[in-house]
Amino acid sequence: MEKAQTYRCDGCGSEYRVVGKSQPKVVCRNCDREATLCGAAAAQRAYHIGYTRYREARRQLSDALATVEDGEMALARGGFDSAASDFEASVDQFTTALREADDEALGEFAERGRKKATCLWQAAEWLSGMTYAREQGETAQASTYRKDAENRLQAAREYGTVSSPEELRQATGLEVQSEA
């Protein structure tokens, strides 16, 4: 049985139901603008992309923290900046998943991911500032930034873990769309 997906025109808002497995290019017959995937399928796809970016950002954050321990501040700052960028991208995707979710459980998963990724994004930004302050010899400022980062890391812990797309599928019974 093929699954129908909903596409919404980015121009006039018309919606189209498309049956099939591929992701076709849907052009609105009313205004000739491209329609984009919306609803549960879009939410699932955005969650999957958000989770992938979140995991990469977590890896970068861990690597940068280890680099700080090695005393390589400039290298660590680059890692924190990369992590912050990926956390920001994951927040955008989780926000899209939340907006498009028509399932309460999917919305809750996306909201938890958005909140946790936001805290970690902020922490990465503070840690980047800390490394710069250390390089400049501003130890008091570096200490303040580190404390602010630790507060955001603590806040992130309160949101628990961000569920994988597979855990989401099991909890909601929805088929999670791939990034393709």
C-alpha positions as CSV (number, residue, x, y, z in Angstrom):
1,M,0.0,0.0,0.0
2,E,1.5,3.3,-1.1
3,K,1.4,6.2,1.4
4,A,-0.1,9.6,0.5
5,Q,1.9,12.7,1.4
6,T,0.7,16.2,1.6
7,Y,2.4,19.1,-0.2
8,R,1.6,22.8,0.3
9,C,2.2,25.5,-2.3
10,D,4.7,28.0,-1.0
11,G,2.8,30.8,-2.9
12,C,-1.0,30.4,-2.6
13,G,-1.2,27.7,0.1
14,S,-3.0,25.1,-2.0
15,E,-2.5,21.6,-0.8
16,Y,-1.9,18.5,-2.8
17,R,-2.0,14.8,-1.8
18,V,0.6,12.8,-3.7
19,V,0.7,9.0,-3.6
20,G,4.0,7.2,-4.0
21,K,7.3,6.5,-2.4
22,S,9.5,9.1,-4.2
23,Q,9.7,12.7,-3.4
24,P,8.3,14.4,-6.5
25,K,8.5,18.0,-7.5
26,V,5.0,19.3,-7.1
27,V,4.1,22.5,-9.0
28,C,1.0,24.4,-8.0
29,R,-1.6,24.5,-10.8
30,N,-3.0,27.8,-9.5
31,C,0.2,29.9,-9.3
32,D,3.0,27.8,-10.8
33,R,5.1,27.8,-7.5
34,E,6.7,24.7,-6.1
35,A,4.8,23.0,-3.3
36,T,6.8,21.5,-0.4
37,L,6.1,18.5,1.8
38,C,4.0,19.4,4.9
39,G,2.2,17.6,7.7
40,A,3.4,14.4,9.4
41,A,5.9,13.5,6.6
42,A,7.5,16.9,6.8
43,A,7.7,16.7,10.6
44,Q,9.3,13.3,10.5
45,R,11.8,14.3,7.9
46,A,12.7,17.5,9.8
47,Y,13.1,15.5,13.0
48,H,15.4,13.1,11.3
49,I,17.6,15.9,9.9
50,G,17.5,17.7,13.2
51,Y,18.6,14.6,15.1
52,T,21.5,14.0,12.7
53,R,22.7,17.6,13.0
54,Y,22.3,17.4,16.8
55,R,24.4,14.2,17.0
56,E,27.2,15.8,15.0
57,A,27.1,18.9,17.1
58,R,27.4,16.8,20.3
59,R,30.4,15.1,18.8
60,Q,32.0,18.4,18.0
61,L,31.2,19.8,21.4
62,S,32.9,16.8,23.1
63,D,35.9,17.1,20.9
64,A,36.3,20.8,21.6
65,L,36.0,20.2,25.3
66,A,38.8,17.7,25.1
67,T,40.9,20.1,23.1
68,V,40.4,22.7,25.8
69,E,41.8,20.2,28.3
70,D,44.9,19.9,26.0
71,G,45.3,23.7,26.2
72,E,44.6,24.3,22.4
73,M,42.3,27.3,22.8
74,A,42.2,28.4,19.1
75,L,41.5,24.9,17.9
76,A,38.9,24.4,20.6
77,R,37.1,27.7,19.6
78,G,36.8,26.4,16.1
79,G,35.2,23.2,17.4
80,F,32.8,25.2,19.6
81,D,31.9,27.4,16.7
82,S,31.2,24.4,14.5
83,A,29.1,22.8,17.2
84,A,27.2,26.0,17.7
85,S,26.4,26.2,14.0
86,D,25.2,22.6,13.9
87,F,23.1,23.0,17.1
88,E,21.5,26.1,15.5
89,A,20.7,24.0,12.4
90,S,19.2,21.2,14.6
91,V,17.1,23.8,16.4
92,D,15.7,25.0,13.1
93,Q,14.8,21.4,12.1
94,F,13.3,20.5,15.4
95,T,11.2,23.8,15.2
96,T,10.0,22.7,11.7
97,A,9.1,19.3,13.0
98,L,7.2,20.9,15.9
99,R,5.3,23.2,13.6
100,E,4.4,20.5,11.1
101,A,3.6,17.7,13.6
102,D,0.0,16.6,13.6
103,D,0.8,13.9,16.3
104,E,1.1,15.0,19.9
105,A,3.9,12.5,20.6
106,L,6.0,13.7,17.7
107,G,5.4,17.3,18.8
108,E,6.7,16.4,22.3
109,F,9.8,14.7,20.9
110,A,10.5,17.7,18.7
111,E,10.0,20.2,21.5
112,R,12.4,18.3,23.8
113,G,15.0,18.2,21.0
114,R,14.5,21.9,20.3
115,K,14.9,22.9,24.0
116,K,17.9,20.7,24.6
117,A,19.7,21.7,21.4
118,T,19.0,25.4,22.2
119,C,20.7,25.0,25.6
120,L,23.7,23.3,24.1
121,W,23.9,25.9,21.3
122,Q,24.1,28.6,23.9
123,A,26.7,26.6,25.9
124,A,28.9,26.2,22.8
125,E,28.7,30.0,22.2
126,W,29.7,30.7,25.7
127,L,32.6,28.2,25.5
128,S,33.8,29.8,22.3
129,G,33.9,33.1,24.1
130,M,35.7,31.5,27.0
131,T,38.5,30.2,24.7
132,Y,38.9,33.7,23.1
133,A,39.0,35.4,26.5
134,R,41.7,32.9,27.7
135,E,43.8,33.6,24.6
136,Q,43.6,37.3,25.3
137,G,44.7,36.7,28.9
138,E,41.3,37.8,30.3
139,T,41.0,35.0,32.9
140,A,38.2,36.7,34.9
141,Q,36.1,37.0,31.7
142,A,37.0,33.5,30.7
143,S,35.8,32.2,34.1
144,T,32.5,34.1,33.7
145,Y,31.9,32.6,30.3
146,R,32.7,29.1,31.5
147,K,30.2,29.5,34.4
148,D,27.5,30.7,32.0
149,A,28.3,27.7,29.7
150,E,28.1,25.3,32.7
151,N,24.7,26.8,33.6
152,R,23.4,26.1,30.1
153,L,24.9,22.6,30.1
154,Q,23.0,21.9,33.4
155,A,19.8,23.2,31.9
156,A,20.3,20.9,28.9
157,R,20.6,17.9,31.2
158,E,17.2,18.7,32.6
159,Y,15.6,17.8,29.2
160,G,16.9,14.3,29.2
161,T,18.0,12.6,26.0
162,V,17.0,13.5,22.5
163,S,15.3,10.4,21.1
164,S,16.6,8.9,17.9
165,P,14.4,8.7,14.9
166,E,14.1,4.9,15.6
167,E,12.9,5.6,19.2
168,L,10.5,8.1,17.8
169,R,9.1,5.5,15.4
170,Q,8.7,3.0,18.1
171,A,7.0,5.5,20.5
172,T,4.6,7.0,17.9
173,G,4.1,4.1,15.5
174,L,4.9,6.6,12.7
175,E,7.2,5.7,9.9
176,V,10.1,8.2,10.1
177,Q,11.1,9.6,6.8
178,S,14.8,9.6,5.8
179,E,16.8,12.6,4.9
180,A,16.9,11.8,1.2
